[in-house]
Amino acid sequence: MNNRRKPAGRSGLSFPSVDVSRRGFLRGSAALGGVSFLAACGGGDGDTKSSAAKIDTSKVDSEVAQGLQDIFGPGGEEGGSGVTLTAGMLLAMTGQGSFFGKVMSQGAQLAAAQIKSADGITYDVKIGDHKSGDVPTALTVTRQLVTQDKIKILQTSYGAPSEAIVPLIGQNKLLSFNGGGSSPGQVAKPFLWQTRMIFGDDPCPGGLAWIAKEYPDAKKLAIVGTQENGVAGAKEIGPAVWAQLTGGTVVANEQHDVGATDFSSIVARIKSSSPDAILTFSFGDDVGYLVKQLREANVTVPIMGIEFTEQAAKVAGASYDTYNFATDFYDPKNPNPWNQIFVDGHNDMFGSDPEYYGANYYEQVFFVWELVRRVLADGGDPTDTTALQSALEANPEFKSLYGGDASAPGTVQFNPEDHTISKPMGVFKVTNGQPSKIADIVKIASGDDPASALV
């Protein structure tokens, strides 16, 4: 991985443990093929239902098997062709965040089909619906996945539901991954691993370092966020980093409800504070409305966000071309050979390019396949989740869709101590509604000079 540091004990500057949830507001269908679906219809265990379906390899190109074997190794006995792992997914299949459930499940579905076609493991997926972040539903569904479907692997999403099921993950030794709503409350938990950077917290120093470099006269910073996500970044990390980088101050620190569309009062207060730059931890459609209304109010200072979605870009319109963001953003145009297999396969199976969240959940299935290969090579039981986790701890580096080049995949590395991940991050600009990277940034440890987050 280009410009990658070894993971530190924790990222950023003294990250407090706060309750953070990840909720999405893009709409989309929840159509699925080739997976099982478990939907929580109410509060009781009897209100769930599931139906099974076989992994569909019919839309996997015949050349994919050889391409994957070239990257990951041969199939057959060495590749775990006789191994079946039952895996659950705890996703937003209904509600405001159904877009995220759709793309995450598609990523895992595609990975399972491609691995099967490469004579690898059978990854038997069961989908559970947490209804876009409802914690009681998440608990009920996870219990169902464990007791009825006998899952051993779990791909979870959102912050609040994932934090709530931490005891169930540990008690049942579910090897679990979250690539959608990583939050401080999930850090260093048994059997739970984060496959994206901590939302807001990890990219914040790099984003602010870029502003400080590009706008050296900027001293006054306004921050906008929610109580749902990026809370530590807004309340602790951002102000501390800004003071270290510039000697300046935070002149406004505003919060709004998730799903807000009217930012007039916040815009008025920000404008009256006369900031030199704005940092926002808003997400989903919210950031599109915020940027649009700031620009309509003739607030012209640079805006740094934490994520990009095409839907938010549509909401903001032309004003989004003045928006920058810092994150571990997935680029479907990356020439990395494994990424090209993913992109081509996603188009073949679903008729569209993949995006960030689908990429993360696709990768997770390949992480599991790699762990199975390692355990088999050591003569262990590849269905034993303790053995799989031990293999991860012994060698925390994995091939990745992120980074790399036309000749080789990128790499990511987990931190065995806190179960976070280090992966390529960048600062991006938006042009005609589409993002492009303009700088590389890296995760830093508590106490590091925040200027070092900008490569």
BATORLO-260424 format. One record per residue (C-alpha): residue in three letters; x, z, y. Coordinates in steps of 0.001 Angstrom, whole numbers, plus 500000, padded with zeros to 6 digits. Example, Ala and Ser with C-alpha at 12.3 -4.5 7.8 and 13.67 -1.06 7.14 Angstrom:
<recs>
+------+--------+--------+--------+
: resn :   east :     up :  north :
+------+--------+--------+--------+
:  Ala : 512300 : 507800 : 495500 :
:  Ser : 513670 : 507140 : 498940 :
+------+--------+--------+--------+
</recs>
This chain:
<recs>
+------+--------+--------+--------+
: resn :   east :     up :  north :
+------+--------+--------+--------+
:  Met : 500000 : 500000 : 500000 :
:  Asn : 501438 : 499017 : 503331 :
:  Asn : 502235 : 501809 : 505787 :
:  Arg : 501023 : 504509 : 503408 :
:  Arg : 502210 : 508096 : 503482 :
:  Lys : 502108 : 510546 : 500662 :
:  Pro : 498992 : 512681 : 501024 :
:  Ala : 499426 : 515970 : 502824 :
:  Gly : 497801 : 519249 : 501852 :
:  Arg : 494923 : 518532 : 504237 :
:  Ser : 494389 : 515835 : 506778 :
:  Gly : 494187 : 516211 : 510539 :
:  Leu : 494651 : 519339 : 512592 :
:  Ser : 493289 : 522541 : 511016 :
:  Phe : 490074 : 521138 : 509598 :
:  Pro : 487427 : 523869 : 509300 :
:  Ser : 484974 : 523810 : 506423 :
:  Val : 481656 : 522729 : 507871 :
:  Asp : 478368 : 521618 : 506354 :
:  Val : 478282 : 517857 : 506774 :
:  Ser : 475792 : 515417 : 505307 :
:  Arg : 476012 : 511640 : 505100 :
:  Arg : 472770 : 509854 : 505816 :
:  Gly : 472287 : 506138 : 506290 :
:  Phe : 469707 : 504237 : 508246 :
:  Leu : 470102 : 500644 : 507143 :
:  Arg : 467127 : 499266 : 505335 :
:  Gly : 467396 : 497254 : 502157 :
:  Ser : 465777 : 496713 : 498809 :
:  Ala : 466586 : 498859 : 495791 :
:  Ala : 466510 : 496024 : 493283 :
:  Leu : 468749 : 496612 : 490277 :
:  Gly : 469668 : 494765 : 487123 :
:  Gly : 471609 : 495862 : 484086 :
:  Val : 471424 : 499603 : 484769 :
:  Ser : 469131 : 502509 : 484040 :
:  Phe : 467106 : 504030 : 486871 :
:  Leu : 466163 : 507680 : 487199 :
:  Ala : 463839 : 508375 : 490119 :
:  Ala : 462882 : 511843 : 491271 :
:  Cys : 459215 : 511592 : 492153 :
:  Gly : 458682 : 515232 : 493027 :
:  Gly : 460086 : 518718 : 492816 :
:  Gly : 459758 : 519443 : 489109 :
:  Asp : 461864 : 518319 : 486192 :
:  Gly : 458815 : 516639 : 484724 :
:  Asp : 458548 : 514310 : 487711 :
:  Thr : 461442 : 512060 : 486689 :
:  Lys : 461538 : 508914 : 484642 :
:  Ser : 464212 : 506576 : 483337 :
:  Ser : 464448 : 503212 : 481657 :
:  Ala : 467441 : 501704 : 479931 :
:  Ala : 468916 : 498227 : 480296 :
:  Lys : 471986 : 496563 : 478873 :
:  Ile : 475049 : 495639 : 480914 :
:  Asp : 474557 : 492042 : 482030 :
:  Thr : 477743 : 490008 : 481628 :
:  Ser : 475988 : 486633 : 481808 :
:  Lys : 476951 : 486109 : 485457 :
:  Val : 480596 : 487100 : 485004 :
:  Asp : 482884 : 484078 : 485320 :
:  Ser : 484834 : 483300 : 482162 :
:  Glu : 488151 : 483495 : 484028 :
:  Val : 487505 : 487066 : 485199 :
:  Ala : 488542 : 488641 : 481883 :
:  Gln : 492008 : 487100 : 482013 :
:  Gly : 492409 : 487912 : 485680 :
:  Leu : 491546 : 491565 : 485130 :
:  Gln : 493782 : 491817 : 482078 :
:  Asp : 496657 : 490375 : 484123 :
:  Ile : 496127 : 493156 : 486674 :
:  Phe : 495165 : 496134 : 484499 :
:  Gly : 496452 : 495334 : 481034 :
:  Pro : 494998 : 493986 : 477780 :
:  Gly : 491573 : 494738 : 476405 :
:  Gly : 490823 : 495633 : 472834 :
:  Glu : 491917 : 498985 : 471434 :
:  Glu : 494427 : 499536 : 474233 :
:  Gly : 491757 : 498792 : 476828 :
:  Gly : 489160 : 501089 : 475289 :
:  Ser : 486835 : 498421 : 473901 :
:  Gly : 485389 : 500934 : 471452 :
:  Val : 484808 : 503620 : 474079 :
:  Thr : 481406 : 504237 : 475662 :
:  Leu : 481072 : 506541 : 478671 :
:  Thr : 477662 : 507487 : 480008 :
:  Ala : 477849 : 507727 : 483786 :
:  Gly : 475342 : 508869 : 486359 :
:  Met : 474978 : 507757 : 489952 :
:  Leu : 473338 : 510023 : 492538 :
:  Leu : 472297 : 507628 : 495295 :
:  Ala : 469807 : 506924 : 498068 :
:  Met : 467621 : 504472 : 496200 :
:  Thr : 464574 : 505139 : 498400 :
:  Gly : 464090 : 506290 : 501974 :
:  Gln : 466012 : 505472 : 505132 :
:  Gly : 469315 : 505034 : 503296 :
:  Ser : 468114 : 502716 : 500525 :
:  Phe : 470537 : 500043 : 501721 :
:  Phe : 473407 : 502300 : 500696 :
:  Gly : 471942 : 503005 : 497276 :
:  Lys : 471472 : 499299 : 496719 :
:  Val : 475039 : 498251 : 497525 :
:  Met : 476659 : 501244 : 495807 :
:  Ser : 474754 : 500623 : 492575 :
:  Gln : 475543 : 496923 : 492734 :
:  Gly : 479244 : 497703 : 493024 :
:  Ala : 479197 : 499891 : 489918 :
:  Gln : 477002 : 497420 : 488036 :
:  Leu : 479415 : 494578 : 488719 :
:  Ala : 482420 : 496664 : 487705 :
:  Ala : 480782 : 497653 : 484408 :
:  Ala : 479981 : 494021 : 483594 :
:  Gln : 483466 : 492762 : 484489 :
:  Ile : 485242 : 495476 : 482499 :
:  Lys : 483019 : 494797 : 479502 :
:  Ser : 483826 : 491078 : 479764 :
:  Ala : 487553 : 491962 : 479778 :
:  Asp : 487093 : 493705 : 476392 :
:  Gly : 487303 : 497113 : 478036 :
:  Ile : 485112 : 500205 : 477965 :
:  Thr : 481322 : 500248 : 477952 :
:  Tyr : 480289 : 501998 : 481163 :
:  Asp : 476650 : 502946 : 480629 :
:  Val : 475121 : 503651 : 484053 :
:  Lys : 472111 : 505851 : 484832 :
:  Ile : 470852 : 505819 : 488429 :
:  Gly : 469429 : 508950 : 490061 :
:  Asp : 467644 : 508845 : 493427 :
:  His : 468254 : 511688 : 495904 :
:  Lys : 465795 : 510084 : 498346 :
:  Ser : 468311 : 509547 : 501151 :
:  Gly : 469802 : 513011 : 501168 :
:  Asp : 467102 : 515398 : 499950 :
:  Val : 468988 : 518363 : 498475 :
:  Pro : 466272 : 519807 : 496146 :
:  Thr : 465722 : 516337 : 494708 :
:  Ala : 469469 : 515888 : 494219 :
:  Leu : 469669 : 519118 : 492245 :
:  Thr : 466716 : 518177 : 490043 :
:  Val : 468014 : 514687 : 489357 :
:  Thr : 471537 : 515853 : 488572 :
:  Arg : 470195 : 518350 : 486039 :
:  Gln : 468183 : 515534 : 484462 :
:  Leu : 471222 : 513284 : 484280 :
:  Val : 473162 : 516055 : 482536 :
:  Thr : 470528 : 517377 : 480142 :
:  Gln : 468628 : 514197 : 479277 :
:  Asp : 471101 : 511369 : 479784 :
:  Lys : 474175 : 513370 : 478721 :
:  Ile : 476358 : 511912 : 481449 :
:  Lys : 480086 : 512666 : 481544 :
:  Ile : 480975 : 510762 : 484731 :
:  Leu : 479154 : 511033 : 488062 :
:  Gln : 479317 : 508789 : 491120 :
:  Thr : 477689 : 510748 : 493920 :
:  Ser : 476949 : 510004 : 497585 :
:  Tyr : 476093 : 511686 : 500892 :
:  Gly : 477547 : 515001 : 502022 :
:  Ala : 474744 : 517556 : 501697 :
:  Pro : 473504 : 516507 : 498218 :
:  Ser : 477075 : 516289 : 496916 :
:  Glu : 477978 : 519717 : 498276 :
:  Ala : 474811 : 521165 : 496731 :
:  Ile : 475645 : 519918 : 493225 :
:  Val : 479250 : 521170 : 493256 :
:  Pro : 478385 : 524060 : 490863 :
:  Leu : 476697 : 521649 : 488431 :
:  Ile : 479733 : 519359 : 488530 :
:  Gly : 482082 : 522213 : 487694 :
:  Gln : 479903 : 523872 : 485070 :
:  Asn : 479385 : 520615 : 483171 :
:  Lys : 482885 : 519232 : 483752 :
:  Leu : 481501 : 516015 : 485192 :
:  Leu : 484370 : 513860 : 486355 :
:  Ser : 482886 : 512951 : 489727 :
:  Phe : 483706 : 510637 : 492628 :
:  Asn : 482218 : 510356 : 496103 :
:  Gly : 482982 : 507197 : 498037 :
:  Gly : 480124 : 507357 : 500509 :
:  Gly : 479764 : 510757 : 502158 :
:  Ser : 483043 : 512624 : 501870 :
:  Ser : 482890 : 515921 : 503742 :
:  Pro : 485021 : 519062 : 504107 :
:  Gly : 482614 : 521072 : 501942 :
:  Gln : 483522 : 518888 : 498948 :
:  Val : 487278 : 519330 : 499258 :
:  Ala : 489260 : 521054 : 496480 :
:  Lys : 486250 : 521367 : 494167 :
:  Pro : 486731 : 521202 : 490379 :
:  Phe : 486160 : 517742 : 488890 :
:  Leu : 485028 : 516282 : 492267 :
:  Trp : 487257 : 513624 : 493892 :
:  Gln : 486823 : 511863 : 497225 :
:  Thr : 487436 : 508093 : 497239 :
:  Arg : 487047 : 507578 : 500953 :
:  Met : 488716 : 509313 : 503853 :
:  Ile : 486868 : 512337 : 505250 :
:  Phe : 484309 : 510815 : 507615 :
:  Gly : 485466 : 511101 : 511201 :
:  Asp : 488106 : 513753 : 510571 :
:  Asp : 490850 : 511634 : 508989 :
:  Pro : 490740 : 508584 : 511324 :
:  Cys : 490130 : 510616 : 514513 :
:  Pro : 493814 : 511261 : 515386 :
:  Gly : 494734 : 507611 : 514873 :
:  Gly : 491794 : 506344 : 516927 :
:  Leu : 492611 : 508646 : 519823 :
:  Ala : 496326 : 507816 : 519565 :
:  Trp : 495419 : 504139 : 519992 :
:  Ile : 493368 : 504917 : 523126 :
:  Ala : 496204 : 507028 : 524560 :
:  Lys : 498672 : 504186 : 524012 :
:  Glu : 496465 : 501372 : 525297 :
:  Tyr : 495067 : 503354 : 528248 :
:  Pro : 497915 : 505659 : 529317 :
:  Asp : 496087 : 506827 : 532441 :
:  Ala : 493095 : 508097 : 530464 :
:  Lys : 492753 : 511877 : 530751 :
:  Lys : 489035 : 512638 : 530557 :
:  Leu : 487309 : 512163 : 527207 :
:  Ala : 483584 : 512258 : 526400 :
:  Ile : 482521 : 512902 : 522783 :
:  Val : 479171 : 512035 : 521194 :
:  Gly : 478157 : 513134 : 517704 :
:  Thr : 475579 : 514798 : 515466 :
:  Gln : 475299 : 517934 : 513362 :
:  Glu : 475130 : 515740 : 510271 :
:  Asn : 478596 : 514224 : 510015 :
:  Gly : 481989 : 514336 : 511693 :
:  Val : 481233 : 517809 : 513052 :
:  Ala : 484799 : 519066 : 512729 :
:  Gly : 486083 : 515909 : 514405 :
:  Ala : 483759 : 516342 : 517368 :
:  Lys : 484135 : 520087 : 517836 :
:  Glu : 487697 : 520821 : 516771 :
:  Ile : 489919 : 517878 : 515897 :
:  Gly : 489044 : 515479 : 518724 :
:  Pro : 489497 : 517978 : 521579 :
:  Ala : 492759 : 519328 : 520097 :
:  Val : 494215 : 515874 : 519464 :
:  Trp : 493243 : 514599 : 522913 :
:  Ala : 494904 : 517555 : 524631 :
:  Gln : 498100 : 517014 : 522625 :
:  Leu : 498189 : 513271 : 523226 :
:  Thr : 497323 : 513177 : 526913 :
:  Gly : 497256 : 516691 : 528338 :
:  Gly : 493675 : 515812 : 529271 :
:  Thr : 490339 : 517471 : 528681 :
:  Val : 486953 : 516814 : 527091 :
:  Val : 484501 : 516494 : 529981 :
:  Ala : 481368 : 516053 : 527852 :
:  Asn : 480569 : 516854 : 524227 :
:  Glu : 477066 : 515618 : 523459 :
:  Gln : 474991 : 515831 : 520294 :
:  His : 471930 : 513851 : 519254 :
:  Asp : 469487 : 513788 : 516368 :
:  Val : 470266 : 511394 : 513550 :
:  Gly : 468111 : 508287 : 513865 :
:  Ala : 467903 : 508457 : 517665 :
:  Thr : 467134 : 505253 : 519540 :
:  Asp : 466782 : 506610 : 523095 :
:  Phe : 470117 : 507798 : 524493 :
:  Ser : 469100 : 507750 : 528164 :
:  Ser : 469652 : 511453 : 528831 :
:  Ile : 472990 : 511519 : 527001 :
:  Val : 474107 : 508356 : 528775 :
:  Ala : 473197 : 509892 : 532126 :
:  Arg : 475213 : 513050 : 531438 :
:  Ile : 478196 : 511067 : 530191 :
:  Lys : 478106 : 508815 : 533224 :
:  Ser : 477989 : 511794 : 535579 :
:  Ser : 481079 : 513282 : 533894 :
:  Ser : 483112 : 510136 : 534749 :
:  Pro : 485110 : 509929 : 531513 :
:  Asp : 488082 : 507626 : 531031 :
:  Ala : 487195 : 507047 : 527369 :
:  Ile : 484443 : 507850 : 524854 :
:  Leu : 484789 : 508943 : 521226 :
:  Thr : 481656 : 508803 : 519078 :
:  Phe : 481013 : 510112 : 515577 :
:  Ser : 477519 : 508572 : 515524 :
:  Phe : 476758 : 506400 : 512522 :
:  Gly : 474256 : 503921 : 511134 :
:  Asp : 472051 : 502190 : 513703 :
:  Asp : 472528 : 505105 : 516114 :
:  Val : 475921 : 503943 : 517314 :
:  Gly : 474515 : 500483 : 518067 :
:  Tyr : 471834 : 501954 : 520329 :
:  Leu : 474395 : 504247 : 521973 :
:  Val : 476877 : 501489 : 522779 :
:  Lys : 474176 : 499171 : 524068 :
:  Gln : 472693 : 501776 : 526392 :
:  Leu : 476079 : 502907 : 527690 :
:  Arg : 476947 : 499342 : 528652 :
:  Glu : 473512 : 498748 : 530167 :
:  Ala : 474159 : 501815 : 532353 :
:  Asn : 477435 : 500209 : 533508 :
:  Val : 479648 : 502699 : 531664 :
:  Thr : 482626 : 500409 : 531141 :
:  Val : 485298 : 502727 : 529689 :
:  Pro : 486657 : 502134 : 526152 :
:  Ile : 484502 : 503399 : 523279 :
:  Met : 486060 : 504432 : 519959 :
:  Gly : 483765 : 504889 : 516966 :
:  Ile : 484279 : 505824 : 513332 :
:  Glu : 482375 : 503153 : 511412 :
:  Phe : 480998 : 499637 : 511554 :
:  Thr : 477824 : 498188 : 510076 :
:  Glu : 476415 : 494738 : 510661 :
:  Gln : 473011 : 496253 : 511345 :
:  Ala : 474399 : 498386 : 514199 :
:  Ala : 476128 : 495282 : 515562 :
:  Lys : 472767 : 493489 : 515597 :
:  Val : 471175 : 496420 : 517425 :
:  Ala : 473897 : 496426 : 520094 :
:  Gly : 474077 : 492663 : 520499 :
:  Ala : 476815 : 491275 : 522750 :
:  Ser : 477758 : 494764 : 523962 :
:  Tyr : 479314 : 495484 : 520555 :
:  Asp : 482168 : 493184 : 521469 :
:  Thr : 483366 : 496055 : 523679 :
:  Tyr : 483353 : 498518 : 520772 :
:  Asn : 486366 : 499653 : 518731 :
:  Phe : 486334 : 501800 : 515618 :
:  Ala : 488855 : 503607 : 513423 :
:  Thr : 488317 : 504050 : 509693 :
:  Asp : 489268 : 502998 : 506168 :
:  Phe : 487379 : 499732 : 506559 :
:  Tyr : 486987 : 497328 : 503648 :
:  Asp : 487816 : 493666 : 504337 :
:  Pro : 486243 : 491109 : 501964 :
:  Lys : 488699 : 488506 : 503314 :
:  Asn : 491693 : 490464 : 501991 :
:  Pro : 493663 : 488005 : 499776 :
:  Asn : 494592 : 490785 : 497329 :
:  Pro : 493942 : 489133 : 493898 :
:  Trp : 491761 : 491951 : 492563 :
:  Asn : 489715 : 491856 : 495752 :
:  Gln : 489161 : 488148 : 495292 :
:  Ile : 487841 : 488768 : 491766 :
:  Phe : 485481 : 491356 : 493243 :
:  Val : 484255 : 489137 : 496082 :
:  Asp : 483731 : 486101 : 493849 :
:  Gly : 481982 : 488218 : 491242 :
:  His : 479707 : 489837 : 493799 :
:  Asn : 478655 : 486437 : 495085 :
:  Asp : 478026 : 485200 : 491548 :
:  Met : 475931 : 488224 : 490589 :
:  Phe : 474180 : 489082 : 493845 :
:  Gly : 474530 : 486022 : 496070 :
:  Ser : 476385 : 487733 : 498912 :
:  Asp : 479750 : 489081 : 499968 :
:  Pro : 480288 : 492772 : 499195 :
:  Glu : 480735 : 495410 : 501881 :
:  Tyr : 482423 : 498774 : 502318 :
:  Tyr : 480250 : 501056 : 500197 :
:  Gly : 479829 : 498627 : 497335 :
:  Ala : 483609 : 498226 : 497239 :
:  Asn : 484155 : 501975 : 496931 :
:  Tyr : 481772 : 502391 : 493999 :
:  Tyr : 483132 : 499304 : 492273 :
:  Glu : 486648 : 500762 : 492545 :
:  Gln : 485561 : 504084 : 491075 :
:  Val : 484536 : 502471 : 487787 :
:  Phe : 487959 : 500846 : 487522 :
:  Phe : 489594 : 504213 : 488220 :
:  Val : 487724 : 505547 : 485189 :
:  Trp : 488830 : 502558 : 483087 :
:  Glu : 492439 : 503170 : 484077 :
:  Leu : 492135 : 506854 : 483134 :
:  Val : 490721 : 505897 : 479741 :
:  Arg : 493682 : 503592 : 479189 :
:  Arg : 496123 : 506397 : 480063 :
:  Val : 494460 : 508931 : 477764 :
:  Leu : 494388 : 506425 : 474892 :
:  Ala : 498070 : 505658 : 475440 :
:  Asp : 498805 : 509383 : 475076 :
:  Gly : 496739 : 509648 : 471896 :
:  Gly : 493986 : 511718 : 473524 :
:  Asp : 490196 : 511623 : 473487 :
:  Pro : 489049 : 509213 : 476246 :
:  Thr : 485569 : 510777 : 476302 :
:  Asp : 486995 : 514216 : 477166 :
:  Thr : 486602 : 514588 : 480944 :
:  Thr : 489239 : 517331 : 481059 :
:  Ala : 491734 : 514877 : 479540 :
:  Leu : 490674 : 512181 : 481994 :
:  Gln : 491141 : 514500 : 484946 :
:  Ser : 494523 : 515662 : 483643 :
:  Ala : 495599 : 512025 : 483490 :
:  Leu : 494525 : 511608 : 487133 :
:  Glu : 496467 : 514707 : 488195 :
:  Ala : 499567 : 513573 : 486312 :
:  Asn : 499569 : 510194 : 488046 :
:  Pro : 497300 : 510121 : 491121 :
:  Glu : 498115 : 506533 : 492169 :
:  Phe : 495719 : 503666 : 491415 :
:  Lys : 495376 : 499985 : 492177 :
:  Ser : 492989 : 499254 : 495038 :
:  Leu : 490895 : 496604 : 496752 :
:  Tyr : 492304 : 497995 : 499991 :
:  Gly : 495713 : 496842 : 501188 :
:  Gly : 497999 : 494703 : 499078 :
:  Asp : 498535 : 490999 : 499673 :
:  Ala : 497994 : 487649 : 498005 :
:  Ser : 500431 : 488544 : 495234 :
:  Ala : 499331 : 492066 : 494303 :
:  Pro : 496522 : 494623 : 494729 :
:  Gly : 496937 : 497503 : 497106 :
:  Thr : 497344 : 501101 : 495996 :
:  Val : 495664 : 504381 : 496870 :
:  Gln : 496785 : 507896 : 496044 :
:  Phe : 494798 : 511048 : 495426 :
:  Asn : 496016 : 514497 : 496415 :
:  Pro : 495833 : 516611 : 493227 :
:  Glu : 495640 : 519814 : 495286 :
:  Asp : 492554 : 519108 : 497393 :
:  His : 491127 : 516023 : 495621 :
:  Thr : 491157 : 513880 : 498775 :
:  Ile : 492571 : 510367 : 498967 :
:  Ser : 495010 : 508442 : 501127 :
:  Lys : 494179 : 504797 : 501661 :
:  Pro : 494818 : 502179 : 504335 :
:  Met : 493092 : 502836 : 507663 :
:  Gly : 493060 : 500880 : 510879 :
:  Val : 491726 : 500504 : 514390 :
:  Phe : 489387 : 497517 : 514638 :
:  Lys : 487879 : 495513 : 517440 :
:  Val : 484604 : 493627 : 517280 :
:  Thr : 484391 : 489967 : 518284 :
:  Asn : 481135 : 488028 : 518042 :
:  Gly : 479749 : 490867 : 515975 :
:  Gln : 482579 : 490788 : 513405 :
:  Pro : 485438 : 493298 : 513048 :
:  Ser : 489148 : 492562 : 512889 :
:  Lys : 492039 : 494997 : 512589 :
:  Ile : 494279 : 495481 : 515611 :
:  Ala : 496387 : 498469 : 514502 :
:  Asp : 497302 : 500456 : 511394 :
:  Ile : 496714 : 504202 : 511361 :
:  Val : 497493 : 506868 : 508762 :
:  Lys : 496207 : 510244 : 507683 :
:  Ile : 498263 : 513107 : 509110 :
:  Ala : 498700 : 516723 : 508100 :
:  Ser : 497811 : 519795 : 510095 :
:  Gly : 500520 : 520432 : 512659 :
:  Asp : 501795 : 516845 : 512758 :
:  Asp : 502222 : 515054 : 516078 :
:  Pro : 498957 : 513089 : 516437 :
:  Ala : 500896 : 510177 : 517955 :
:  Ser : 502390 : 509664 : 514495 :
:  Ala : 498943 : 508698 : 513177 :
:  Leu : 499360 : 505326 : 514927 :
:  Val : 501751 : 503138 : 512961 :
+------+--------+--------+--------+
</recs>
